[in-house]
Amino acid sequence: MLKKTLTPMRRKFLTSLFDFLSTNSALPVAFRVFASDVIRKQILQSHAKAFSGLLCPVTWISQNQSQVFSLQVQAFSGAAVESVKRQGAIVGCRFVDEDAEYFQLSFAPDDLSADNSQQAAAAFNKSRNILSRFRPRFRKRRKNLAVYA
């Protein structure tokens, strides 16, 4: 039976994950947690220092009746990672290598009651506004271009 609390095994898994990232000089560029509100609070209490040091936003997805606990982490090493902020809040991160400048944005739509097309348009507009201060240059000569949402 699945537990609705942060069990010792889950706590140890999180500790091992943060230790692995630190040991390998890897920084998360996307961090998603699927858990109940009870587990979210326990995670933040037991791993407050690790979460407060993240340069990327954490996406918390929860249903209070759910027993699901899952993590999705994308990490990057080998170059500096910096936070991207909007109105003082971390909304993504940026990193650069010899080939390109990368942005990983993560935010919820401003109006969750809007229909899908309105939410999509608002997300693209918000992304454009966030990225405009970095003045990214897109070059035609690039053959391989990847866009991740």
N, C-alpha and C positions, 0 to 999 in steps of 0.2 A: 504494500500500500504506500502511495506517495504521501509525503508529509507536507503540511502547510507552514512549516517553520524552517529556519536555517539550521539544519542538522549539523552535527560535528563533521560529517563527511563533506557536506556542501561548504562549510566554513574552511575546511582543509583544502578543498579544491580551489577556492578563491585565493587563499594564501599562496598555494603552489603556482597559480596563474600569475599573480603579481610578482612572485619570486622569479619565475621563468622570464617574464618581461624585463625585469631589472637585470638579471644575470646576462641576458643577451642584448642589452642596451636597445630594447625595442619599445617603441611608444605606440600606444593604441591611437588609431585614427578614426575608429568607429567602435562603439561599445554599446551593445544592446542587452538589456536584462528583461527576461520574461518571468515575472513572479508576482505573487500576491502582495498587497500593501504591507502585510505583516512581515513578510520576508524582506521586502525592500527596506523597511525600517531597521531590521536586524542586520542586514548587510551594511547599511550606512553606519550603524553603531560599531560594528566589529571591524570594519575596514575603512573608517573615516579618513585616515591619513592617505591611504592609497587612492581613494576616489577624489579627494580634494586636490591631489597632485596631477590629475589627468588634464591634458591639454585639449582633449576633444570632448564634445558633449556626450553625456550618457543618456540613452533613450530607455526609459522605463515603460514597459508595457505590462499592464496588470489587469486582472479580473479577480476580485476579492474571493469569489467562490472557487476559483481555479486552483488546482494542485500542481500546476506546471511550474517547473523551474528550469530555465534554459539561459544560456549565454551565447552571444555572438560577438567575437572580438576580431577586429582586423588590426594588425600591428605592423609597424614599419621600422626598419633600422638602417643605419648607414648614412643618414642625413638628418639635419635639424628639422624638428617639427614645431610649428608655432600655432597658437590658437587664433582662430578668426572670431572676432566679436562683433556683435550688433547690439547697440544700446546697452553696452556693459555686460551682456550675456554671451557665453561661448556658444556659437552656432556651428562651429566646424573647425577644421584645421587645414594647414597649408604646409607642403613640403616640396623641396626642389631637388632635382638631381641633374646630371649633365645633359639629360635629354628633354626634360619638361618641368613645368610647374604644375603641381597637383593640388586640387582642393577637394576636401570631403566635407560636405555640408549636411547638417542634420537638424531639422526643426519641424514643428507641427504647423499645419495651416492655421492662420489667424482666426478663420471662421469655420469651425467644425460643422456648422449647420448648413453651409453652402453645398451646392451639388458638386459632383466630381469634377466637371469641367471648370467651374469657378475656382475650386481648390487648386487644381493643376495650374491654371493661369496665375493665380496668386503666388504659388510656389515658384514658378519660373520668374515672375516679377521680383519676388523677394531675393531669389538667387542672383539675378542680374544686379540688383541694388547692392547686395553684399559684395559681389565680385568686382563691381565697377571701381571701387577704391584701390584695387590692386592693378588695374589696367592690364589684365591678361592679354597677351598677344597670341592669336591663333595663326599659325603658318600653314600655307597650302602645301608646302613640300613634305609635311609629315604624312607618311603612308598609314601608320597605325595610330589611331586615335580611339581612346576608350573613355566612355562617360559612364560613371556609376551613380545611381540614384540611391 
